[in-house]
Amino acid sequence: MQLSTRNQLTGTIADLDVGSVMAIVKVKLDGGDQIVTSSVTRDAALDLNLKVGQPATVFIKSTEVTVGVD
């Protein structure tokens, strides 16, 4: 599969909360303790057969990135 998305981060599914409509997927990135959280539809989570401990790639495509500092 080829994608135009350049921001691709590899990791492992650390937590999965599948609700009646949406699922929250937390991916622990390789090489550290950073977690990326994604909301996907319940159907997508089931179609992908997502499981805690499974390797996954996070694809990030955004028109805006916000940075905050104190």
Phi and psi in degrees as a GROMACS rama.xvg file:
@    title "Ramachandran Plot"
@    xaxis  label "Phi"
@    yaxis  label "Psi"
@TYPE xy
-112.893  135.429  GLN-2
-127.05  151.876  LEU-3
-82.9998  -13.1257  SER-4
-69.7451  120.877  THR-5
-90.6474  -24.9479  ARG-6
-87.7536  93.9169  ASN-7
-122.338  118.628  GLN-8
-118.339  129.529  LEU-9
-96.1738  151.04  THR-10
-174.488  -158.016  GLY-11
-133.3  138.171  THR-12
-65.5986  117.937  ILE-13
-97.1078  -27.5501  ALA-14
-156.004  146.779  ASP-15
-144.583  121.87  LEU-16
-122.938  101.955  ASP-17
-96.0907  116.23  VAL-18
-98.3378  -165.349  GLY-19
-76.0046  -23.5561  SER-20
-125.419  -42.0471  VAL-21
-120.401  161.521  MET-22
-128.736  141.522  ALA-23
-105.361  122.736  ILE-24
-115.556  124.158  VAL-25
-109.871  123.316  LYS-26
-114.035  121.651  VAL-27
-84.0182  120.999  LYS-28
-73.4128  147.073  LEU-29
-61.6308  142.486  ASP-30
83.606  13.1624  GLY-31
-178.471  -164.909  GLY-32
-109.215  12.7594  ASP-33
-74.867  140.438  GLN-34
-118.392  133.496  ILE-35
-109.401  130.654  VAL-36
-109.226  133.645  THR-37
-129.919  140.981  SER-38
-101.62  124.424  SER-39
-129.472  163.901  VAL-40
-69.1547  154.371  THR-41
-58.0788  -43.0951  ARG-42
-60.1468  -41.0769  ASP-43
-63.934  -43.6072  ALA-44
-61.4432  -40.8242  ALA-45
-71.7638  -41.1813  LEU-46
-61.4956  -37.0852  ASP-47
-81.3165  -8.43991  LEU-48
54.792  45.7636  ASN-49
-64.7933  141.395  LEU-50
-144.275  144.916  LYS-51
-60.5734  136.095  VAL-52
93.6391  -9.54058  GLY-53
-79.799  135.849  GLN-54
-63.3283  144.027  PRO-55
-150.472  155.547  ALA-56
-115.033  131.208  THR-57
-96.5125  126.08  VAL-58
-108.28  124.114  PHE-59
-116.856  118.833  ILE-60
-130.75  117.197  LYS-61
-144.535  146.392  SER-62
-89.4454  -8.84912  THR-63
-147.175  135.701  GLU-64
-126.595  127.933  VAL-65
-107.598  136.587  THR-66
-120.689  133.632  VAL-67
-124.961  145.539  GLY-68
-137.712  158.653  VAL-69
